[in-house]
Amino acid sequence: MVGVVVARAGSDGLPESVLQQLATTYSNVESSLPARLPDEMLAKASVVVPTLCRNRDELVRTVESLLSLDYPDFEVIVVDNRFGTNLDPLPDFPGGERVRVVAEPRRGVSAARNRGIAVSIGDFLAFTDDDAAVSPDWLRAIGTRFALDAEVEGIGGLVLPMELETAPQLWFEEFYGGFSPSFRAEKLSLRLLKGTDPMFPYAVGRFGAGCNMAYRRATFERIGGFDVNIGGGTLAKGGEDVAMAVELVLTGGTFAYEPAAVVRHTHRRTEAEFMSQVFNYGTGLTAMYTAMIVRDPRHLIGMIRRIPVGLRYLTRPPAQRSPSLTPSYPRRTLVHQVLGMVYGPLAYIRSLVRTHWLT
């Protein structure tokens, strides 16, 4: 895959003229797919899927896509992150012993992922969400990157929309550029990007998304698991996935972006859901920054230095920040994001208090 084109399809699909233009434009593009390695060169993998089982059909679809993976040795760990009593059992999954279900009653995707890490046996761990579906070669692309480059400790992949059937689903792609930074494989480290990106490593867009990421087991042993005070399911809303990648880089590690590892994600369908998501993403961003400063106050100096660049990035005109030539998301979208960012530090404090109170 080399890019995305947005075009309006009719009842019979895309117009012939659009297809011909695409064929002409990309006829000379060389494949950037990694070479297919022998199975014996690929390490054992564990795939962790946290779930609140809000949509049973989507959860089953996620697991079924994982069971269709072209990969020689892997396990699937579904972490039931619901809390309370009299819960309905999770759906029956195909796959036999390849799929394990474990419970983690502590709220939050970070706690659920940490539970999955604790019970897993793979040499590396890949993560996706219960509203996503992986491509058949997703895990092979990740495993290949790990096998070919011992320096790489973490990997993020390409996330595409499952569908674009409603305006808010398109707005998500326009406002955030989807979940993925590019269609070009790259490596990210303090050494490699020194002087080239003034926001690195605090610019969240370079690392991809939590529904498509993987880490070597040794990395968790070196820097620990996900921060249980931030992330979906906590009062801090999000940011745990980026926090892990930033921590890896700041401790001298190398993170890689691999567009051949493709996941499709179900975007929110309604305007209310979209605006809530934008607010929550803003909250999660500054909650993550607050968590990093609390853990190591030296982060504050680096973040202050990047404020002017960050403000210019945040206030860019829609046409400059969007991959679409004619972005259609409402102007108030940015307001929701900024309000969420303002709330983020308080959300982190509330989450921290609740975590300590519950433990």
Backbone hydrogen bonds in HBPLUS format (Angstrom, degrees):
<---DONOR---> <-ACCEPTOR-->    atom                        ^
c    i                          cat <-CA-CA->   ^        H-A-AA   ^      H-
h    n   atom  resd res      DA  || num        DHA   H-A  angle D-A-AA Bond
n    s   type  num  typ     dist DA aas  dist angle  dist       angle   num
A0010-GLY N   A0013-GLY O   2.99 MM   3  5.09 154.1  2.06 137.3 130.5     1
A0013-GLY N   A0010-GLY O   3.08 MM   3  5.09 165.3  2.10 110.6 112.1     2
A0018-VAL N   A0015-PRO O   3.09 MM   3  5.44 125.6  2.40 104.9 117.5     3
A0019-LEU N   A0015-PRO O   3.24 MM   4  6.64 160.9  2.28 153.0 158.0     4
A0020-GLN N   A0016-GLU O   2.92 MM   4  6.15 159.4  1.97 153.6 159.1     5
A0021-GLN N   A0017-SER O   3.02 MM   4  6.17 154.8  2.08 141.4 148.3     6
A0022-LEU N   A0018-VAL O   2.98 MM   4  6.23 157.5  2.04 150.3 156.0     7
A0023-ALA N   A0019-LEU O   2.96 MM   4  6.17 160.7  1.99 148.4 153.7     8
A0024-THR N   A0020-GLN O   2.99 MM   4  6.19 152.7  2.06 146.3 153.3     9
A0025-THR N   A0021-GLN O   2.90 MM   4  6.04 163.5  1.93 150.1 155.0    10
A0026-TYR N   A0022-LEU O   3.02 MM   4  6.06 163.3  2.05 154.4 157.2    11
A0029-VAL N   A0026-TYR O   3.31 MM   3  5.30 169.3  2.32 106.6 109.2    12
A0041-MET N   A0038-PRO O   2.99 MM   3  5.67 162.8  2.02 122.0 127.6    13
A0042-LEU N   A0039-ASP O   3.04 MM   3  5.49 165.1  2.06 117.6 122.5    14
A0123-ASP N   A0044-LYS O   2.76 MM  79  5.41 143.9  1.89 129.2 138.1    15
A0045-ALA N   A0073-ASP O   3.09 MM  28  6.49 160.6  2.13 144.8 150.2    16
A0075-GLU N   A0045-ALA O   3.00 MM  30  6.51 143.0  2.14 144.5 155.4    17
A0046-SER N   A0124-PHE O   3.06 MM  78  6.45 152.2  2.13 155.0 163.2    18
A0126-ALA N   A0046-SER O   2.82 MM  80  6.20 160.6  1.86 156.1 162.9    19
A0047-VAL N   A0075-GLU O   2.87 MM  28  6.15 161.4  1.90 153.5 159.7    20
A0077-ILE N   A0047-VAL O   2.75 MM  30  6.01 170.4  1.76 170.7 170.8    21
A0048-VAL N   A0126-ALA O   2.86 MM  78  6.31 159.1  1.90 163.6 167.1    22
A0128-THR N   A0048-VAL O   3.32 MM  80  6.67 160.5  2.36 159.7 161.8    23
A0049-VAL N   A0077-ILE O   2.85 MM  28  6.14 162.3  1.88 161.6 162.1    24
A0079-VAL N   A0049-VAL O   2.93 MM  30  6.01 159.3  1.97 132.4 139.0    25
A0051-THR N   A0079-VAL O   2.93 MM  28  6.06 141.2  2.08 175.0 162.6    26
A0081-ASN N   A0051-THR O   2.83 MM  30  5.67 167.5  1.85 165.7 167.9    27
A0059-LEU N   A0055-ASN O   3.09 MM   4  6.38 159.0  2.14 153.8 160.1    28
A0060-VAL N   A0056-ARG O   2.97 MM   4  6.22 163.4  2.00 152.0 155.9    29
A0061-ARG N   A0057-ASP O   2.93 MM   4  6.15 155.8  1.99 144.7 152.0    30
A0062-THR N   A0058-GLU O   2.92 MM   4  6.19 152.3  1.99 147.6 154.6    31
A0063-VAL N   A0059-LEU O   3.08 MM   4  6.42 164.6  2.10 154.5 157.1    32
A0064-GLU N   A0060-VAL O   2.86 MM   4  6.06 162.2  1.90 154.1 159.6    33
A0065-SER N   A0061-ARG O   2.97 MM   4  6.15 152.9  2.04 146.2 153.0    34
A0066-LEU N   A0062-THR O   3.11 MM   4  6.42 148.0  2.22 144.1 152.9    35
A0066-LEU N   A0063-VAL O   3.09 MM   3  5.02 118.0  2.49  93.2 108.6    36
A0067-LEU N   A0063-VAL O   2.94 MM   4  6.26 150.7  2.03 150.7 158.9    37
A0068-SER N   A0065-SER O   3.25 MM   3  5.18 145.9  2.37  94.0 103.9    38
A0069-LEU N   A0066-LEU O   3.14 MM   3  5.36 160.7  2.18 112.6 114.2    39
A0070-ASP N   A0136-PRO O   2.79 MM  66  5.59 167.7  1.80 154.2 151.1    40
A0076-VAL N   A0098-ARG O   2.83 MM  22  6.03 168.9  1.84 170.0 168.0    41
A0100-ARG N   A0076-VAL O   2.81 MM  24  6.21 164.2  1.83 165.2 169.7    42
A0078-VAL N   A0100-ARG O   2.80 MM  22  6.13 163.8  1.82 170.0 171.0    43
A0102-VAL N   A0078-VAL O   2.97 MM  24  6.39 157.8  2.02 157.3 164.0    44
A0080-ASP N   A0102-VAL O   2.76 MM  22  6.09 160.6  1.79 165.2 166.0    45
A0104-GLU N   A0080-ASP O   2.92 MM  24  5.98 165.4  1.94 151.9 148.2    46
A0098-ARG N   A0095-GLY O   3.17 MM   3  5.52 153.4  2.25 136.0 132.3    47
A0099-VAL N   A0096-GLY O   3.30 MM   3  6.13 164.7  2.32 121.2 124.1    48
A0112-ALA N   A0108-GLY O   3.14 MM   4  6.45 157.5  2.19 146.3 153.1    49
A0109-VAL N   A0232-GLY O   2.73 MM 123  5.47 159.4  1.77 163.8 166.8    50
A0113-ARG N   A0109-VAL O   2.86 MM   4  6.04 160.0  1.90 148.9 153.8    51
A0114-ASN N   A0110-SER O   2.89 MM   4  6.11 160.2  1.93 150.4 156.4    52
A0115-ARG N   A0111-ALA O   2.97 MM   4  6.18 147.4  2.08 142.6 151.2    53
A0116-GLY N   A0112-ALA O   3.01 MM   4  6.34 155.2  2.07 146.4 153.1    54
A0117-ILE N   A0113-ARG O   2.87 MM   4  6.19 154.2  1.93 152.4 159.5    55
A0118-ALA N   A0114-ASN O   2.99 MM   4  6.19 155.7  2.05 143.7 149.9    56
A0119-VAL N   A0115-ARG O   3.22 MM   4  6.51 146.3  2.34 149.0 156.0    57
A0120-SER N   A0116-GLY O   3.13 MM   4  5.99 121.3  2.49 140.6 154.1    58
A0120-SER N   A0117-ILE O   3.35 MM   3  5.26 148.9  2.45  98.0 106.8    59
A0217-ARG N   A0123-ASP O   3.02 MM  94  5.65 168.3  2.04 143.6 140.1    60
A0125-LEU N   A0215-TYR O   2.80 MM  90  5.45 165.7  1.82 165.8 165.2    61
A0215-TYR N   A0125-LEU O   2.86 MM  90  5.45 151.7  1.94 151.4 159.1    62
A0127-PHE N   A0213-MET O   2.77 MM  86  5.46 159.3  1.81 169.0 168.9    63
A0213-MET N   A0127-PHE O   3.42 MM  86  5.46 161.5  2.46 141.2 146.0    64
A0266-THR N   A0131-ASP O   3.05 MM 135  5.75 152.4  2.13 161.8 169.7    65
A0133-ALA N   A0264-ARG O   2.83 MM 131  5.27 150.2  1.92 148.4 158.0    66
A0264-ARG N   A0133-ALA O   2.82 MM 131  5.27 174.8  1.82 157.4 159.0    67
A0135-SER N   A0262-VAL O   3.03 MM 127  5.65 158.2  2.08 164.9 157.9    68
A0138-TRP N   A0135-SER O   3.03 MM   3  5.16 166.0  2.05 119.0 119.7    69
A0141-ALA N   A0137-ASP O   2.98 MM   4  6.15 155.1  2.05 151.2 156.8    70
A0142-ILE N   A0138-TRP O   3.24 MM   4  6.57 155.4  2.30 145.6 152.0    71
A0143-GLY N   A0139-LEU O   2.78 MM   4  5.94 172.8  1.78 155.4 157.8    72
A0144-THR N   A0140-ARG O   2.83 MM   4  5.80 152.6  1.90 143.7 151.1    73
A0145-ARG N   A0141-ALA O   3.14 MM   4  6.27 156.3  2.20 138.2 144.0    74
A0146-PHE N   A0142-ILE O   3.05 MM   4  6.37 160.7  2.08 154.7 159.8    75
A0147-ALA N   A0143-GLY O   2.92 MM   4  6.08 153.4  1.99 142.1 150.1    76
A0148-LEU N   A0144-THR O   2.92 MM   4  6.07 150.3  2.01 151.9 158.7    77
A0149-ASP N   A0145-ARG O   3.17 MM   4  6.09 134.3  2.39 141.6 151.0    78
A0152-VAL N   A0149-ASP O   3.20 MM   3  5.78 147.1  2.31 113.9 121.1    79
A0153-GLU N   A0254-THR O   2.94 MM 101  5.84 174.7  1.94 163.7 164.0    80
A0216-ARG N   A0153-GLU O   3.03 MM  63  5.61 153.3  2.10 159.2 163.4    81
A0256-ALA N   A0154-GLY O   2.80 MM 102  6.16 157.4  1.85 147.2 154.3    82
A0155-ILE N   A0214-ALA O   2.81 MM  59  5.15 155.3  1.87 149.3 152.9    83
A0214-ALA N   A0155-ILE O   2.86 MM  59  5.15 140.0  2.02 148.4 154.9    84
A0156-GLY N   A0256-ALA O   2.91 MM 100  6.40 152.0  1.99 156.1 165.2    85
A0258-GLU N   A0156-GLY O   2.80 MM 102  6.13 167.5  1.82 168.1 171.7    86
A0157-GLY N   A0212-ASN O   3.18 MM  55  5.49 152.2  2.26 144.3 143.3    87
A0158-LEU N   A0261-ALA O   2.89 MM 103  5.94 126.2  2.19 141.9 156.9    88
A0263-VAL N   A0158-LEU O   2.93 MM 105  6.33 152.2  2.01 157.0 166.1    89
A0160-LEU N   A0263-VAL O   2.87 MM 103  6.28 157.5  1.92 157.8 164.4    90
A0265-HIS N   A0160-LEU O   2.82 MM 105  6.20 152.7  1.89 157.3 166.3    91
A0162-MET N   A0265-HIS O   2.70 MM 103  5.06 152.3  1.78 140.9 134.8    92
A0170-LEU N   A0166-THR O   3.33 MM   4  6.74 149.5  2.43 146.0 154.1    93
A0170-LEU N   A0167-ALA O   2.99 MM   3  5.15 120.6  2.36 102.4 117.4    94
A0171-TRP N   A0167-ALA O   2.83 MM   4  6.16 153.0  1.90 153.2 162.4    95
A0172-PHE N   A0168-PRO O   3.08 MM   4  6.29 149.7  2.18 143.4 149.0    96
A0174-GLU N   A0170-LEU O   2.95 MM   4  6.25 155.6  2.01 151.4 159.1    97
A0175-PHE N   A0171-TRP O   2.72 MM   4  5.84 164.4  1.75 160.4 163.5    98
A0176-TYR N   A0172-PHE O   3.03 MM   4  5.88 166.5  2.05 146.6 150.9    99
A0177-GLY N   A0173-GLU O   2.77 MM   4  4.69 124.3  2.08 120.3 132.6   100
A0186-GLU N   A0257-TYR O   3.15 MM  71  5.32 154.1  2.22 137.9 144.8   101
A0257-TYR N   A0186-GLU O   2.88 MM  71  5.32 166.1  1.90 150.1 153.8   102
A0188-LEU N   A0255-PHE O   2.58 MM  67  5.03 164.1  1.61 170.5 170.2   103
A0255-PHE N   A0188-LEU O   2.89 MM  67  5.03 167.0  1.91 155.9 154.7   104
A0193-LEU N   A0189-SER O   3.03 MM   4  6.05 157.3  2.08 154.9 159.6   105
A0196-THR N   A0193-LEU O   3.06 MM   3  5.34 170.8  2.07 128.9 130.4   106
A0200-PHE N   A0197-ASP O   3.16 MM   3  5.46 150.6  2.26 109.7 118.1   107
A0202-TYR N   A0199-MET O   2.78 MM   3  5.68 123.8  2.10 142.1 147.2   108
A0207-PHE N   A0204-VAL O   3.43 MM   3  6.25 171.8  2.44 125.2 126.6   109
A0212-ASN N   A0209-ALA O   3.04 MM   3  5.73 159.3  2.08 121.4 125.1   110
A0219-THR N   A0216-ARG O   3.04 MM   3  5.37 139.7  2.21 104.5 115.6   111
A0220-PHE N   A0217-ARG O   3.13 MM   3  5.49 121.5  2.49 106.4 119.0   112
A0221-GLU N   A0217-ARG O   3.17 MM   4  6.53 153.8  2.24 149.0 156.9   113
A0222-ARG N   A0218-ALA O   2.96 MM   4  6.12 132.2  2.20 135.1 147.5   114
A0222-ARG N   A0219-THR O   3.09 MM   3  4.96 127.6  2.38  90.9 105.0   115
A0223-ILE N   A0219-THR O   2.89 MM   4  6.14 165.5  1.91 159.9 161.5   116
A0224-GLY N   A0220-PHE O   2.78 MM   4  4.64 137.8  1.95 125.8 133.0   117
A0230-ILE N   A0227-ASP O   3.34 MM   3  5.92 169.9  2.35 116.3 119.3   118
A0234-THR N   A0231-GLY O   3.09 MM   3  5.85 153.3  2.16 143.5 145.7   119
A0237-LYS N   A0234-THR O   3.19 MM   3  5.46 163.1  2.22 108.1 113.3   120
A0238-GLY N   A0236-ALA O   2.90 MM   2  5.94 140.6  2.05 100.3  94.2   121
A0243-ALA N   A0239-GLY O   2.94 MM   4  6.04 160.8  1.97 153.4 159.7   122
A0244-MET N   A0240-GLU O   3.19 MM   4  6.30 150.3  2.28 138.1 143.9   123
A0245-ALA N   A0241-ASP O   3.32 MM   4  6.66 158.1  2.37 143.4 148.6   124
A0246-VAL N   A0242-VAL O   2.84 MM   4  6.09 165.3  1.86 162.7 166.7   125
A0247-GLU N   A0243-ALA O   2.92 MM   4  6.01 159.7  1.97 145.2 151.2   126
A0248-LEU N   A0244-MET O   3.00 MM   4  6.21 155.1  2.06 145.0 151.7   127
A0249-VAL N   A0245-ALA O   3.06 MM   4  6.36 163.1  2.09 150.7 154.0   128
A0250-LEU N   A0246-VAL O   2.86 MM   4  6.05 168.0  1.87 158.3 161.7   129
A0251-THR N   A0247-GLU O   3.08 MM   4  6.14 129.7  2.35 141.2 151.9   130
A0251-THR N   A0248-LEU O   3.34 MM   3  5.41 141.6  2.49  96.6 107.0   131
A0253-GLY N   A0248-LEU O   2.87 MM   5  5.16 148.5  1.97 156.0 148.6   132
A0252-GLY N   A0249-VAL O   3.00 MM   3  5.29 150.7  2.08 116.3 117.0   133
A0261-ALA N   A0258-GLU O   3.15 MM   3  5.86 164.7  2.18 119.5 124.1   134
A0274-PHE N   A0270-THR O   2.97 MM   4  6.21 155.8  2.03 147.6 154.7   135
A0275-MET N   A0271-GLU O   2.92 MM   4  6.13 170.0  1.93 158.2 159.7   136
A0276-SER N   A0272-ALA O   3.02 MM   4  6.12 156.8  2.07 144.2 151.0   137
A0277-GLN N   A0273-GLU O   2.93 MM   4  6.10 150.1  2.02 142.1 150.4   138
A0278-VAL N   A0274-PHE O   2.90 MM   4  6.23 156.3  1.96 153.4 159.7   139
A0279-PHE N   A0275-MET O   3.01 MM   4  6.25 163.4  2.04 148.8 152.8   140
A0280-ASN N   A0276-SER O   2.91 MM   4  6.10 161.2  1.95 146.8 152.5   141
A0281-TYR N   A0277-GLN O   2.81 MM   4  6.02 152.6  1.89 149.8 157.3   142
A0282-GLY N   A0278-VAL O   3.02 MM   4  6.28 156.5  2.07 147.6 153.6   143
A0283-THR N   A0279-PHE O   2.89 MM   4  6.20 158.1  1.94 150.6 157.1   144
A0284-GLY N   A0280-ASN O   2.78 MM   4  5.97 164.9  1.80 151.0 155.1   145
A0285-LEU N   A0281-TYR O   2.97 MM   4  6.11 147.5  2.08 143.2 151.2   146
A0286-THR N   A0282-GLY O   3.37 MM   4  6.69 169.3  2.38 156.5 154.7   147
A0287-ALA N   A0283-THR O   2.91 MM   4  5.95 149.7  2.00 151.6 161.5   148
A0288-MET N   A0284-GLY O   2.93 MM   4  5.91 150.2  2.02 137.2 144.5   149
A0289-TYR N   A0285-LEU O   3.09 MM   4  6.48 157.1  2.14 144.6 150.7   150
A0290-THR N   A0286-THR O   2.91 MM   4  6.05 157.0  1.97 141.6 147.9   151
A0291-ALA N   A0287-ALA O   2.90 MM   4  6.15 157.2  1.95 148.0 154.0   152
A0292-MET N   A0288-MET O   3.00 MM   4  6.29 153.1  2.07 150.3 157.3   153
A0293-ILE N   A0289-TYR O   3.01 MM   4  6.32 155.0  2.08 148.8 155.3   154
A0294-VAL N   A0290-THR O   2.90 MM   4  6.15 161.8  1.93 155.0 159.9   155
A0295-ARG N   A0291-ALA O   3.03 MM   4  6.17 154.9  2.09 142.5 149.3   156
A0296-ASP N   A0292-MET O   2.86 MM   4  6.03 151.4  1.95 144.7 152.9   157
A0299-HIS N   A0296-ASP O   2.98 MM   3  6.07 174.0  1.98 137.3 138.6   158
A0300-LEU N   A0297-PRO O   3.03 MM   3  5.63 148.1  2.13 114.4 122.1   159
A0303-MET N   A0299-HIS O   2.95 MM   4  6.18 157.5  2.00 157.1 164.0   160
A0304-ILE N   A0300-LEU O   2.91 MM   4  6.05 160.9  1.94 151.2 155.9   161
A0305-ARG N   A0301-ILE O   3.16 MM   4  6.37 158.4  2.20 148.8 154.0   162
A0306-ARG N   A0303-MET O   3.02 MM   3  5.17 135.9  2.22  99.8 112.4   163
A0307-ILE N   A0304-ILE O   3.21 MM   3  5.28 163.7  2.23 106.2 111.3   164
A0310-GLY N   A0306-ARG O   2.92 MM   4  6.05 161.1  1.96 157.0 163.4   165
A0311-LEU N   A0307-ILE O   2.87 MM   4  6.06 157.3  1.92 160.4 164.9   166
A0312-ARG N   A0308-PRO O   3.15 MM   4  6.40 157.8  2.20 144.4 150.1   167
A0313-TYR N   A0309-VAL O   2.98 MM   4  6.23 153.2  2.05 147.9 155.8   168
A0314-LEU N   A0310-GLY O   2.87 MM   4  6.08 156.7  1.92 148.3 154.8   169
A0315-THR N   A0311-LEU O   3.02 MM   4  6.11 151.6  2.10 147.9 153.9   170
A0320-GLN N   A0317-PRO O   2.92 MM   3  5.48 143.8  2.05 117.3 127.5   171
A0321-ARG N   A0317-PRO O   3.24 MM   4  6.56 147.0  2.36 152.6 162.2   172
A0322-SER N   A0318-PRO O   3.07 MM   4  5.90 133.6  2.29 150.5 159.0   173
A0333-THR N   A0330-PRO O   3.07 MM   3  5.65 163.8  2.10 115.4 120.2   174
A0335-VAL N   A0332-ARG O   3.06 MM   3  4.94 116.9  2.48  91.7 107.7   175
A0336-HIS N   A0332-ARG O   3.03 MM   4  6.40 157.4  2.09 155.1 159.4   176
A0337-GLN N   A0333-THR O   3.08 MM   4  6.44 154.6  2.15 147.4 154.6   177
A0338-VAL N   A0334-LEU O   2.92 MM   4  6.17 163.7  1.95 153.1 156.7   178
A0339-LEU N   A0335-VAL O   2.90 MM   4  6.10 164.9  1.92 156.0 160.2   179
A0340-GLY N   A0336-HIS O   3.02 MM   4  6.18 155.3  2.08 143.7 150.3   180
A0341-MET N   A0337-GLN O   2.93 MM   4  6.25 150.3  2.02 146.1 154.8   181
A0342-VAL N   A0338-VAL O   2.91 MM   4  6.22 151.8  1.99 151.2 158.6   182
A0343-TYR N   A0339-LEU O   3.09 MM   4  6.32 149.2  2.19 143.1 151.1   183
A0344-GLY N   A0340-GLY O   3.00 MM   4  6.09 128.5  2.28 141.4 154.9   184
A0347-ALA N   A0343-TYR O   2.94 MM   4  6.11 157.8  1.99 156.2 163.0   185
A0348-TYR N   A0344-GLY O   2.92 MM   4  6.21 151.9  2.00 155.6 162.9   186
A0349-ILE N   A0345-PRO O   3.11 MM   4  6.42 159.3  2.15 146.6 151.5   187
A0350-ARG N   A0346-LEU O   2.92 MM   4  6.20 162.9  1.95 154.7 159.2   188
A0351-SER N   A0347-ALA O   2.90 MM   4  6.09 154.8  1.97 145.3 152.6   189
A0352-LEU N   A0348-TYR O   2.79 MM   4  6.03 155.7  1.85 152.1 159.0   190
A0353-VAL N   A0349-ILE O   2.96 MM   4  6.19 160.5  2.00 151.0 155.5   191
A0354-ARG N   A0350-ARG O   2.97 MM   4  6.19 162.0  2.00 147.6 152.7   192
A0355-THR N   A0351-SER O   2.90 MM   4  6.07 158.3  1.95 148.4 154.5   193
A0356-HIS N   A0352-LEU O   3.09 MM   4  6.32 164.9  2.11 149.7 153.0   194
A0357-TRP N   A0353-VAL O   2.87 MM   4  6.02 149.8  1.96 146.7 156.2   195
A0358-LEU N   A0354-ARG O   2.89 MM   4  6.03 153.4  1.96 150.3 156.1   196
A0359-THR N   A0355-THR O   3.11 MM   4  6.27 135.4  2.32 139.8 151.3   197
